[in-house]
């Protein structure tokens, strides 16, 4: 499997290898998106879901999304990479892109205020106008 494919960053193969190069291991407190705040949280998925993840490419159909589309991309996200999200936002006829600094959980943690403001602004423009 090549780097950048849908499963490369989603399955243990690529993700564990990348984490190992950085000295972090999946499931360890140092790789936890919450900084180890929930040590009992097990990062696992059902094996059957991996088959669908390998062919799941939501950005492929972005050009057919005709309603307003808000895409929030986190620059340091290693789970849902920013580059494919940016491409999807650009392909969508009414796509809007918001870039946040931080990792996968930034919209819920350190960039929460910025994310909520972007979402509320988007909803106001498209639902109240």
N, CA, C and O atoms as CSV, one atom per row, in Angstrom:
chain,resi,resn,atom,element,x,y,z
A,1,UNK,N,N,0.852,-1.177,0.000
A,1,UNK,CA,C,0.000,0.000,0.000
A,1,UNK,C,C,0.893,1.234,0.000
A,1,UNK,O,O,1.874,1.305,0.740
A,2,UNK,N,N,0.549,2.187,-0.823
A,2,UNK,CA,C,1.393,3.368,-0.960
A,2,UNK,C,C,1.028,4.454,0.049
A,2,UNK,O,O,-0.137,4.562,0.430
A,3,UNK,N,N,1.985,5.254,0.488
A,3,UNK,CA,C,1.678,6.388,1.366
A,3,UNK,C,C,0.702,7.330,0.680
A,3,UNK,O,O,0.807,7.577,-0.522
A,4,UNK,N,N,-0.235,7.847,1.435
A,4,UNK,CA,C,-1.214,8.762,0.887
A,4,UNK,C,C,-2.505,8.093,0.476
A,4,UNK,O,O,-3.499,8.773,0.222
A,5,UNK,N,N,-2.511,6.746,0.404
A,5,UNK,CA,C,-3.761,6.076,0.078
A,5,UNK,C,C,-4.668,6.113,1.295
A,5,UNK,O,O,-4.217,6.398,2.404
A,6,UNK,N,N,-5.935,5.826,1.090
A,6,UNK,CA,C,-6.919,5.967,2.165
A,6,UNK,C,C,-6.565,5.119,3.375
A,6,UNK,O,O,-6.829,5.520,4.509
A,7,UNK,N,N,-5.976,3.960,3.152
A,7,UNK,CA,C,-5.688,3.093,4.285
A,7,UNK,C,C,-4.324,3.347,4.900
A,7,UNK,O,O,-4.056,2.904,6.016
A,8,UNK,N,N,-3.473,4.044,4.198
A,8,UNK,CA,C,-2.117,4.235,4.706
A,8,UNK,C,C,-2.109,4.873,6.076
A,8,UNK,O,O,-1.359,4.433,6.948
A,9,UNK,N,N,-2.904,5.881,6.293
A,9,UNK,CA,C,-2.912,6.551,7.580
A,9,UNK,C,C,-3.993,6.007,8.500
A,9,UNK,O,O,-4.101,6.454,9.642
A,10,UNK,N,N,-4.802,5.045,8.033
A,10,UNK,CA,C,-5.919,4.559,8.829
A,10,UNK,C,C,-5.651,3.210,9.473
A,10,UNK,O,O,-6.250,2.878,10.496
A,11,UNK,N,N,-4.777,2.449,8.894
A,11,UNK,CA,C,-4.542,1.109,9.413
A,11,UNK,C,C,-3.203,1.043,10.123
A,11,UNK,O,O,-2.370,1.942,10.008
A,12,UNK,N,N,-3.023,-0.005,10.835
A,12,UNK,CA,C,-1.819,-0.153,11.637
A,12,UNK,C,C,-0.547,-0.104,10.806
A,12,UNK,O,O,0.464,0.418,11.276
A,13,UNK,N,N,-0.563,-0.639,9.570
A,13,UNK,CA,C,0.638,-0.698,8.758
A,13,UNK,C,C,1.368,0.614,8.639
A,13,UNK,O,O,2.506,0.721,9.098
A,14,UNK,N,N,0.763,1.607,8.047
A,14,UNK,CA,C,1.429,2.888,7.846
A,14,UNK,C,C,1.483,3.726,9.097
A,14,UNK,O,O,2.494,4.365,9.385
A,15,UNK,N,N,0.381,3.723,9.848
A,15,UNK,CA,C,0.312,4.580,11.024
A,15,UNK,C,C,1.306,4.134,12.090
A,15,UNK,O,O,1.996,4.962,12.686
A,16,UNK,N,N,1.381,2.837,12.330
A,16,UNK,CA,C,2.305,2.342,13.347
A,16,UNK,C,C,3.747,2.608,12.932
A,16,UNK,O,O,4.591,2.950,13.760
A,17,UNK,N,N,4.016,2.444,11.633
A,17,UNK,CA,C,5.380,2.700,11.162
A,17,UNK,C,C,5.744,4.165,11.344
A,17,UNK,O,O,6.848,4.485,11.786
A,18,UNK,N,N,4.822,5.052,11.005
A,18,UNK,CA,C,5.085,6.479,11.167
A,18,UNK,C,C,5.235,6.837,12.641
A,18,UNK,O,O,6.101,7.634,13.003
A,19,UNK,N,N,4.396,6.252,13.489
A,19,UNK,CA,C,4.480,6.524,14.924
A,19,UNK,C,C,5.791,6.004,15.495
A,19,UNK,O,O,6.401,6.643,16.352
A,20,UNK,N,N,6.220,4.848,15.017
A,20,UNK,CA,C,7.471,4.274,15.508
A,20,UNK,C,C,8.657,5.153,15.146
A,20,UNK,O,O,9.585,5.311,15.939
A,21,UNK,N,N,8.626,5.729,13.938
A,21,UNK,CA,C,9.721,6.621,13.527
A,21,UNK,C,C,9.795,7.843,14.421
A,21,UNK,O,O,10.873,8.396,14.638
A,22,UNK,N,N,8.654,8.264,14.940
A,22,UNK,CA,C,8.629,9.432,15.827
A,22,UNK,C,C,8.804,9.020,17.286
A,22,UNK,O,O,8.804,9.877,18.170
A,23,UNK,N,N,8.952,7.727,17.552
A,23,UNK,CA,C,9.132,7.276,18.923
A,23,UNK,C,C,7.830,7.171,19.697
A,23,UNK,O,O,7.837,7.144,20.927
A,24,UNK,N,N,6.697,7.110,18.973
A,24,UNK,CA,C,5.396,6.989,19.621
A,24,UNK,C,C,4.712,5.737,19.095
A,24,UNK,O,O,4.867,5.383,17.926
A,25,UNK,N,N,3.969,5.078,19.942
A,25,UNK,CA,C,3.295,3.860,19.546
A,25,UNK,C,C,1.795,4.018,19.682
A,25,UNK,O,O,1.325,4.650,20.628
A,26,UNK,N,N,1.021,3.448,18.740
A,26,UNK,CA,C,-0.429,3.530,18.833
A,26,UNK,C,C,-0.928,3.008,20.175
A,26,UNK,O,O,-0.489,1.958,20.646
A,27,UNK,N,N,-1.843,3.746,20.782
A,27,UNK,CA,C,-2.433,3.315,22.038
A,27,UNK,C,C,-1.652,3.742,23.269
A,27,UNK,O,O,-2.149,3.613,24.387
A,28,UNK,N,N,-0.432,4.250,23.084
A,28,UNK,CA,C,0.331,4.676,24.245
A,28,UNK,C,C,-0.118,6.071,24.662
A,28,UNK,O,O,-0.737,6.788,23.875
A,29,UNK,N,N,0.185,6.447,25.870
A,29,UNK,CA,C,-0.227,7.764,26.361
A,29,UNK,C,C,0.387,8.883,25.524
A,29,UNK,O,O,-0.209,9.952,25.393
A,30,UNK,N,N,1.571,8.650,24.958
A,30,UNK,CA,C,2.207,9.713,24.187
A,30,UNK,C,C,1.581,9.885,22.818
A,30,UNK,O,O,1.719,10.949,22.215
A,31,UNK,N,N,0.887,8.860,22.302
A,31,UNK,CA,C,0.252,9.024,21.001
A,31,UNK,C,C,-1.215,9.374,21.146
A,31,UNK,O,O,-1.901,9.578,20.144
A,32,UNK,N,N,-1.707,9.447,22.366
A,32,UNK,CA,C,-3.108,9.750,22.595
A,32,UNK,C,C,-3.418,11.178,22.190
A,32,UNK,O,O,-2.681,12.095,22.552
A,33,UNK,N,N,-4.515,11.387,21.432
A,33,UNK,CA,C,-4.861,12.739,21.018
A,33,UNK,C,C,-5.241,13.636,22.186
A,33,UNK,O,O,-5.251,14.859,22.049
A,34,UNK,N,N,-5.550,13.051,23.318
A,34,UNK,CA,C,-5.915,13.844,24.484
A,34,UNK,C,C,-4.753,13.956,25.460
A,34,UNK,O,O,-4.947,14.352,26.609
A,35,UNK,N,N,-3.541,13.609,25.012
A,35,UNK,CA,C,-2.360,13.750,25.848
A,35,UNK,C,C,-2.333,12.798,27.025
A,35,UNK,O,O,-1.706,13.096,28.041
A,36,UNK,N,N,-2.992,11.672,26.913
A,36,UNK,CA,C,-2.996,10.685,27.985
A,36,UNK,C,C,-4.044,10.950,29.052
A,36,UNK,O,O,-4.016,10.323,30.111
A,37,UNK,N,N,-4.975,11.873,28.791
A,37,UNK,CA,C,-6.009,12.197,29.781
A,37,UNK,C,C,-6.952,11.022,30.013
A,37,UNK,O,O,-7.572,10.920,31.071
A,38,UNK,N,N,-7.062,10.137,29.029
A,38,UNK,CA,C,-7.936,8.969,29.145
A,38,UNK,C,C,-7.112,7.705,28.903
A,38,UNK,O,O,-7.199,7.115,27.826
A,39,UNK,N,N,-6.317,7.284,29.881
A,39,UNK,CA,C,-5.394,6.166,29.662
A,39,UNK,C,C,-6.094,4.848,29.350
A,39,UNK,O,O,-5.476,3.959,28.763
A,40,UNK,N,N,-7.353,4.693,29.719
A,40,UNK,CA,C,-8.070,3.448,29.444
A,40,UNK,C,C,-8.692,3.409,28.059
A,40,UNK,O,O,-9.262,2.391,27.665
A,41,UNK,N,N,-8.589,4.516,27.307
A,41,UNK,CA,C,-9.197,4.581,25.986
A,41,UNK,C,C,-8.397,3.729,25.017
A,41,UNK,O,O,-7.205,3.960,24.813
A,42,UNK,N,N,-9.051,2.748,24.422
A,42,UNK,CA,C,-8.381,1.853,23.483
A,42,UNK,C,C,-8.657,2.320,22.060
A,42,UNK,O,O,-9.811,2.391,21.637
A,43,UNK,N,N,-7.609,2.634,21.330
A,43,UNK,CA,C,-7.760,3.049,19.939
A,43,UNK,C,C,-7.819,1.801,19.076
A,43,UNK,O,O,-6.788,1.230,18.720
A,44,UNK,N,N,-9.029,1.383,18.744
A,44,UNK,CA,C,-9.203,0.163,17.974
A,44,UNK,C,C,-10.409,0.295,17.067
A,44,UNK,O,O,-11.341,1.047,17.353
A,45,UNK,N,N,-10.381,-0.446,15.968
A,45,UNK,CA,C,-11.526,-0.511,15.067
A,45,UNK,C,C,-11.798,-1.976,14.763
A,45,UNK,O,O,-10.905,-2.817,14.874
A,46,UNK,N,N,-13.031,-2.278,14.380
A,46,UNK,CA,C,-13.375,-3.641,13.976
A,46,UNK,C,C,-12.653,-3.960,12.677
A,46,UNK,O,O,-12.600,-3.128,11.771
A,47,UNK,N,N,-12.103,-5.147,12.585
A,47,UNK,CA,C,-11.348,-5.551,11.398
A,47,UNK,C,C,-12.197,-5.441,10.131
A,47,UNK,O,O,-11.683,-5.105,9.065
A,48,UNK,N,N,-13.500,-5.726,10.249
A,48,UNK,CA,C,-14.357,-5.676,9.063
A,48,UNK,C,C,-14.460,-4.261,8.474
A,48,UNK,O,O,-14.752,-4.109,7.287
A,49,UNK,N,N,-14.227,-3.242,9.281
A,49,UNK,CA,C,-14.335,-1.872,8.779
A,49,UNK,C,C,-13.156,-1.489,7.896
A,49,UNK,O,O,-13.259,-0.550,7.107
A,50,UNK,N,N,-12.047,-2.192,8.013
A,50,UNK,CA,C,-10.852,-1.869,7.230
A,50,UNK,C,C,-11.107,-2.062,5.738
A,50,UNK,O,O,-10.587,-1.303,4.920
A,51,UNK,N,N,-11.900,-3.067,5.378
A,51,UNK,CA,C,-12.168,-3.319,3.964
A,51,UNK,C,C,-12.841,-2.121,3.299
A,51,UNK,O,O,-12.476,-1.747,2.184
A,52,UNK,N,N,-13.806,-1.524,3.966
A,52,UNK,CA,C,-14.476,-0.353,3.402
A,52,UNK,C,C,-13.573,0.874,3.430
A,52,UNK,O,O,-13.635,1.705,2.524
A,53,UNK,N,N,-12.746,0.996,4.440
A,53,UNK,CA,C,-11.856,2.164,4.531
A,53,UNK,C,C,-10.895,2.202,3.359
A,53,UNK,O,O,-10.501,3.283,2.920
A,54,UNK,N,N,-10.509,1.042,2.841
A,54,UNK,CA,C,-9.543,0.987,1.740
A,54,UNK,C,C,-10.082,1.582,0.452
A,54,UNK,O,O,-9.302,2.053,-0.376
A,55,UNK,N,N,-11.392,1.574,0.259
A,55,UNK,CA,C,-11.971,2.112,-0.973
A,55,UNK,C,C,-12.767,3.387,-0.731
A,55,UNK,O,O,-13.301,3.970,-1.675
A,56,UNK,N,N,-12.854,3.825,0.512
A,56,UNK,CA,C,-13.627,5.014,0.852
A,56,UNK,C,C,-12.849,6.261,0.480
A,56,UNK,O,O,-11.788,6.525,1.047
A,57,UNK,N,N,-13.362,7.024,-0.460
A,57,UNK,CA,C,-12.726,8.249,-0.925
A,57,UNK,C,C,-13.800,9.335,-1.056
A,57,UNK,O,O,-14.268,9.606,-2.162
A,58,UNK,N,N,-14.193,9.957,0.057
A,58,UNK,CA,C,-15.277,10.934,-0.018
A,58,UNK,C,C,-14.951,12.137,-0.896
A,58,UNK,O,O,-15.861,12.733,-1.472
A,59,UNK,N,N,-13.700,12.502,-1.013
A,59,UNK,CA,C,-13.317,13.635,-1.838
A,59,UNK,C,C,-13.549,13.404,-3.320
A,59,UNK,O,O,-13.666,14.360,-4.087
A,60,UNK,N,N,-13.618,12.153,-3.728
A,60,UNK,CA,C,-13.806,11.808,-5.133
A,60,UNK,C,C,-15.131,12.375,-5.675
A,60,UNK,O,O,-15.216,12.735,-6.850
A,61,UNK,N,N,-16.145,12.452,-4.830
A,61,UNK,CA,C,-17.459,12.924,-5.251
A,61,UNK,C,C,-17.739,14.375,-4.860
A,61,UNK,O,O,-18.873,14.834,-4.990
A,62,UNK,N,N,-16.749,15.089,-4.394
A,62,UNK,CA,C,-16.960,16.455,-3.913
A,62,UNK,C,C,-17.523,17.371,-4.996
A,62,UNK,O,O,-18.308,18.268,-4.691
A,63,UNK,N,N,-17.148,17.168,-6.222
A,63,UNK,CA,C,-17.629,18.026,-7.310
A,63,UNK,C,C,-19.132,17.888,-7.518
A,63,UNK,O,O,-19.753,18.762,-8.123
A,64,UNK,N,N,-19.720,16.808,-7.026
A,64,UNK,CA,C,-21.167,16.593,-7.191
A,64,UNK,C,C,-21.976,17.119,-6.006
A,64,UNK,O,O,-23.205,17.057,-6.029
A,65,UNK,N,N,-21.315,17.632,-4.980
A,65,UNK,CA,C,-22.028,18.174,-3.816
A,65,UNK,C,C,-22.478,19.584,-4.178
A,65,UNK,O,O,-21.653,20.485,-4.327
A,66,UNK,N,N,-23.781,19.770,-4.318
A,66,UNK,CA,C,-24.291,21.066,-4.773
A,66,UNK,C,C,-24.717,21.986,-3.630
A,66,UNK,O,O,-24.891,23.186,-3.843
A,67,UNK,N,N,-24.883,21.461,-2.452
A,67,UNK,CA,C,-25.249,22.310,-1.317
A,67,UNK,C,C,-23.969,22.939,-0.741
A,67,UNK,O,O,-22.868,22.478,-1.043
A,68,UNK,N,N,-24.105,23.973,0.074
A,68,UNK,CA,C,-22.909,24.548,0.712
A,68,UNK,C,C,-22.190,23.476,1.543
A,68,UNK,O,O,-22.821,22.691,2.251
A,69,UNK,N,N,-20.885,23.464,1.442
A,69,UNK,CA,C,-20.075,22.457,2.126
A,69,UNK,C,C,-18.963,23.143,2.901
A,69,UNK,O,O,-18.150,23.865,2.324
A,70,UNK,N,N,-18.928,22.919,4.196
A,70,UNK,CA,C,-17.851,23.448,5.034
A,70,UNK,C,C,-16.869,22.323,5.315
A,70,UNK,O,O,-17.246,21.266,5.820
A,71,UNK,N,N,-15.620,22.559,4.988
A,71,UNK,CA,C,-14.564,21.590,5.242
A,71,UNK,C,C,-13.603,22.212,6.248
A,71,UNK,O,O,-13.046,23.281,6.002
A,72,UNK,N,N,-13.412,21.545,7.376
A,72,UNK,CA,C,-12.475,22.000,8.401
A,72,UNK,C,C,-11.268,21.067,8.351
A,72,UNK,O,O,-11.397,19.867,8.595
A,73,UNK,N,N,-10.113,21.611,8.041
A,73,UNK,CA,C,-8.888,20.819,7.919
A,73,UNK,C,C,-7.892,21.269,8.975
A,73,UNK,O,O,-7.617,22.460,9.120
A,74,UNK,N,N,-7.363,20.314,9.703
A,74,UNK,CA,C,-6.356,20.599,10.729
A,74,UNK,C,C,-4.974,20.318,10.148
A,74,UNK,O,O,-4.702,19.210,9.685
A,75,UNK,N,N,-4.118,21.306,10.175
A,75,UNK,CA,C,-2.826,21.241,9.501
A,75,UNK,C,C,-1.915,20.107,9.977
A,75,UNK,O,O,-1.194,19.520,9.170
A,76,UNK,N,N,-1.938,19.792,11.267
A,76,UNK,CA,C,-1.053,18.746,11.779
A,76,UNK,C,C,-1.786,17.417,11.999
A,76,UNK,O,O,-1.281,16.547,12.708
A,77,UNK,N,N,-2.935,17.258,11.416
A,77,UNK,CA,C,-3.717,16.030,11.578
A,77,UNK,C,C,-3.030,14.880,10.864
A,77,UNK,O,O,-2.766,14.961,9.664
A,78,UNK,N,N,-2.741,13.820,11.585
A,78,UNK,CA,C,-2.105,12.644,11.005
A,78,UNK,C,C,-3.110,11.517,10.812
A,78,UNK,O,O,-2.749,10.441,10.336
A,79,UNK,N,N,-4.360,11.751,11.175
A,79,UNK,CA,C,-5.405,10.747,11.023
A,79,UNK,C,C,-6.248,11.031,9.788
A,79,UNK,O,O,-6.430,10.154,8.944
A,80,UNK,N,N,-6.757,12.236,9.681
A,80,UNK,CA,C,-7.491,12.699,8.504
A,80,UNK,C,C,-6.643,13.821,7.896
A,80,UNK,O,O,-6.740,14.980,8.300
A,81,UNK,N,N,-5.833,13.461,6.943
A,81,UNK,CA,C,-4.840,14.386,6.403
A,81,UNK,C,C,-5.487,15.633,5.812
A,81,UNK,O,O,-6.570,15.566,5.231
A,82,UNK,N,N,-4.819,16.765,5.964
A,82,UNK,CA,C,-5.354,18.050,5.507
A,82,UNK,C,C,-5.393,18.152,3.987
A,82,UNK,O,O,-6.354,18.700,3.447
A,83,UNK,N,N,-4.406,17.657,3.288
A,83,UNK,CA,C,-4.329,17.830,1.827
A,83,UNK,C,C,-5.556,17.283,1.097
A,83,UNK,O,O,-6.103,17.990,0.251
A,84,UNK,N,N,-6.015,16.062,1.380
A,84,UNK,CA,C,-7.223,15.583,0.695
A,84,UNK,C,C,-8.461,16.409,1.043
A,84,UNK,O,O,-9.334,16.592,0.194
A,85,UNK,N,N,-8.550,16.904,2.262
A,85,UNK,CA,C,-9.681,17.744,2.659
A,85,UNK,C,C,-9.655,19.060,1.886
A,85,UNK,O,O,-10.698,19.540,1.443
A,86,UNK,N,N,-8.482,19.637,1.722
A,86,UNK,CA,C,-8.339,20.889,0.973
A,86,UNK,C,C,-8.756,20.664,-0.478
A,86,UNK,O,O,-9.464,21.490,-1.053
A,87,UNK,N,N,-8.320,19.552,-1.073
A,87,UNK,CA,C,-8.702,19.254,-2.462
A,87,UNK,C,C,-10.209,19.084,-2.591
A,87,UNK,O,O,-10.809,19.557,-3.556
A,88,UNK,N,N,-10.824,18.410,-1.622
A,88,UNK,CA,C,-12.281,18.215,-1.661
A,88,UNK,C,C,-13.006,19.548,-1.580
A,88,UNK,O,O,-13.975,19.770,-2.306
A,89,UNK,N,N,-12.553,20.435,-0.710
A,89,UNK,CA,C,-13.184,21.752,-0.577
A,89,UNK,C,C,-13.063,22.536,-1.879
A,89,UNK,O,O,-13.991,23.249,-2.258
A,90,UNK,N,N,-11.944,22.414,-2.560
A,90,UNK,CA,C,-11.740,23.136,-3.820
A,90,UNK,C,C,-12.587,22.543,-4.948
A,90,UNK,O,O,-13.022,23.269,-5.843
A,91,UNK,N,N,-12.821,21.237,-4.910
A,91,UNK,CA,C,-13.616,20.585,-5.947
A,91,UNK,C,C,-15.110,20.877,-5.812
A,91,UNK,O,O,-15.824,20.948,-6.812
A,92,UNK,N,N,-15.571,21.044,-4.603
A,92,UNK,CA,C,-17.001,21.267,-4.374
A,92,UNK,C,C,-17.395,22.639,-4.903
A,92,UNK,O,O,-16.739,23.629,-4.580
A,93,UNK,N,N,-18.445,22.721,-5.703
A,93,UNK,CA,C,-18.846,24.011,-6.283
A,93,UNK,C,C,-19.112,25.101,-5.242
A,93,UNK,O,O,-18.836,26.276,-5.486
A,94,UNK,N,N,-19.644,24.713,-4.090
A,94,UNK,CA,C,-19.938,25.694,-3.050
A,94,UNK,C,C,-19.150,25.391,-1.778
A,94,UNK,O,O,-19.591,25.680,-0.666
A,95,UNK,N,N,-17.979,24.803,-1.974
A,95,UNK,CA,C,-17.142,24.424,-0.845
A,95,UNK,C,C,-16.465,25.609,-0.189
A,95,UNK,O,O,-16.045,26.550,-0.863
A,96,UNK,N,N,-16.360,25.558,1.119
A,96,UNK,CA,C,-15.642,26.568,1.895
A,96,UNK,C,C,-14.644,25.835,2.783
A,96,UNK,O,O,-14.957,24.798,3.367
A,97,UNK,N,N,-13.466,26.379,2.874
A,97,UNK,CA,C,-12.392,25.736,3.618
A,97,UNK,C,C,-11.989,26.572,4.823
A,97,UNK,O,O,-11.800,27.785,4.725
A,98,UNK,N,N,-11.864,25.904,5.951
A,98,UNK,CA,C,-11.328,26.520,7.168
A,98,UNK,C,C,-10.132,25.676,7.579
A,98,UNK,O,O,-10.257,24.466,7.772
A,99,UNK,N,N,-8.987,26.304,7.711
A,99,UNK,CA,C,-7.775,25.607,8.158
A,99,UNK,C,C,-7.513,25.962,9.613
A,99,UNK,O,O,-7.532,27.131,10.001
A,100,UNK,N,N,-7.271,24.936,10.401
A,100,UNK,CA,C,-6.960,25.134,11.814
A,100,UNK,C,C,-5.572,24.588,12.096
A,100,UNK,O,O,-5.149,23.602,11.493
A,101,UNK,N,N,-4.882,25.220,12.993
A,101,UNK,CA,C,-3.606,24.688,13.454
A,101,UNK,C,C,-3.914,23.616,14.485
A,101,UNK,O,O,-4.829,23.767,15.296
A,102,UNK,N,N,-3.160,22.549,14.452
A,102,UNK,CA,C,-3.349,21.502,15.449
A,102,UNK,C,C,-3.611,20.154,14.814
A,102,UNK,O,O,-3.673,20.020,13.592
A,103,UNK,N,N,-3.762,19.167,15.665
A,103,UNK,CA,C,-3.969,17.793,15.234
A,103,UNK,C,C,-5.440,17.437,15.091
A,103,UNK,O,O,-6.304,18.312,15.024
A,104,UNK,N,N,-5.703,16.165,15.047
A,104,UNK,CA,C,-7.020,15.627,14.754
A,104,UNK,C,C,-8.120,16.150,15.687
A,104,UNK,O,O,-9.245,16.381,15.244
A,105,UNK,N,N,-7.813,16.331,16.934
A,105,UNK,CA,C,-8.825,16.758,17.897
A,105,UNK,C,C,-8.790,18.256,18.194
A,105,UNK,O,O,-9.458,18.715,19.121
A,106,UNK,N,N,-8.030,19.015,17.427
A,106,UNK,CA,C,-7.933,20.464,17.658
A,106,UNK,C,C,-9.293,21.168,17.669
A,106,UNK,O,O,-9.498,22.049,18.504
A,107,UNK,N,N,-10.241,20.816,16.769
A,107,UNK,CA,C,-11.530,21.514,16.810
A,107,UNK,C,C,-12.299,21.304,18.116
A,107,UNK,O,O,-13.209,22.070,18.433
A,108,UNK,N,N,-11.941,20.292,18.852
A,108,UNK,CA,C,-12.622,19.991,20.110
A,108,UNK,C,C,-11.803,20.415,21.326
A,108,UNK,O,O,-12.312,20.454,22.446
A,109,UNK,N,N,-10.544,20.728,21.096
A,109,UNK,CA,C,-9.659,21.064,22.215
A,109,UNK,C,C,-9.096,22.474,22.038
A,109,UNK,O,O,-9.799,23.449,22.304
A,110,UNK,N,N,-7.854,22.601,21.598
A,110,UNK,CA,C,-7.184,23.900,21.591
A,110,UNK,C,C,-7.730,24.888,20.559
A,110,UNK,O,O,-7.579,26.094,20.751
A,111,UNK,N,N,-8.351,24.433,19.488
A,111,UNK,CA,C,-8.895,25.341,18.470
A,111,UNK,C,C,-10.429,25.355,18.489
A,111,UNK,O,O,-11.072,25.683,17.492
A,112,UNK,N,N,-10.993,24.995,19.634
A,112,UNK,CA,C,-12.448,24.865,19.727
A,112,UNK,C,C,-13.178,26.167,19.408
A,112,UNK,O,O,-14.134,26.163,18.632
A,113,UNK,N,N,-12.748,27.261,19.986
A,113,UNK,CA,C,-13.421,28.546,19.763
A,113,UNK,C,C,-13.383,28.935,18.283
A,113,UNK,O,O,-14.388,29.373,17.723
A,114,UNK,N,N,-12.241,28.774,17.672
A,114,UNK,CA,C,-12.094,29.113,16.256
A,114,UNK,C,C,-12.979,28.224,15.383
A,114,UNK,O,O,-13.599,28.706,14.435
A,115,UNK,N,N,-13.038,26.939,15.697
A,115,UNK,CA,C,-13.865,26.009,14.932
A,115,UNK,C,C,-15.346,26.347,15.072
A,115,UNK,O,O,-16.077,26.380,14.082
A,116,UNK,N,N,-15.782,26.597,16.296
A,116,UNK,CA,C,-17.194,26.921,16.523
A,116,UNK,C,C,-17.565,28.219,15.818
A,116,UNK,O,O,-18.641,28.312,15.227
A,117,UNK,N,N,-16.699,29.210,15.870
A,117,UNK,CA,C,-16.991,30.482,15.194
A,117,UNK,C,C,-17.115,30.275,13.685
A,117,UNK,O,O,-18.007,30.844,13.057
A,118,UNK,N,N,-16.237,29.474,13.102
A,118,UNK,CA,C,-16.307,29.197,11.665
A,118,UNK,C,C,-17.601,28.456,11.324
A,118,UNK,O,O,-18.244,28.756,10.318
A,119,UNK,N,N,-17.977,27.499,12.155
A,119,UNK,CA,C,-19.204,26.737,11.915
A,119,UNK,C,C,-20.438,27.619,12.047
A,119,UNK,O,O,-21.341,27.552,11.213
A,120,UNK,N,N,-20.483,28.445,13.089
A,120,UNK,CA,C,-21.632,29.340,13.272
A,120,UNK,C,C,-21.736,30.354,12.134
A,120,UNK,O,O,-22.834,30.646,11.660
A,121,UNK,N,N,-20.616,30.881,11.704
A,121,UNK,CA,C,-20.603,31.820,10.595
A,121,UNK,C,C,-21.143,31.160,9.327
A,121,UNK,O,O,-21.954,31.744,8.609
A,122,UNK,N,N,-20.694,29.964,9.068
A,122,UNK,CA,C,-21.153,29.194,7.902
A,122,UNK,C,C,-22.667,28.970,7.977
A,122,UNK,O,O,-23.380,29.187,6.998
A,123,UNK,N,N,-23.148,28.539,9.135
A,123,UNK,CA,C,-24.584,28.291,9.284
A,123,UNK,C,C,-25.404,29.567,9.162
A,123,UNK,O,O,-26.471,29.562,8.547
A,124,UNK,N,N,-24.920,30.648,9.735
A,124,UNK,CA,C,-25.636,31.922,9.610
A,124,UNK,C,C,-25.764,32.363,8.154
A,124,UNK,O,O,-26.833,32.786,7.713
A,125,UNK,N,N,-24.667,32.259,7.419
A,125,UNK,CA,C,-24.671,32.686,6.015
A,125,UNK,C,C,-25.590,31.841,5.149
A,125,UNK,O,O,-26.229,32.353,4.229
A,126,UNK,N,N,-25.658,30.548,5.441
A,126,UNK,CA,C,-26.389,29.647,4.553
A,126,UNK,C,C,-27.791,29.282,5.032
A,126,UNK,O,O,-28.625,28.857,4.232
A,127,UNK,N,N,-28.054,29.439,6.304
A,127,UNK,CA,C,-29.387,29.092,6.812
A,127,UNK,C,C,-30.247,30.319,7.092
A,127,UNK,O,O,-31.474,30.242,7.021
A,128,UNK,N,N,-29.631,31.429,7.402
A,128,UNK,CA,C,-30.399,32.608,7.784
A,128,UNK,C,C,-30.480,33.665,6.685
A,128,UNK,O,O,-31.085,34.719,6.880
A,129,UNK,N,N,-29.886,33.394,5.556
A,129,UNK,CA,C,-29.918,34.398,4.477
A,129,UNK,C,C,-30.929,34.037,3.409
A,129,UNK,O,O,-31.084,34.771,2.432
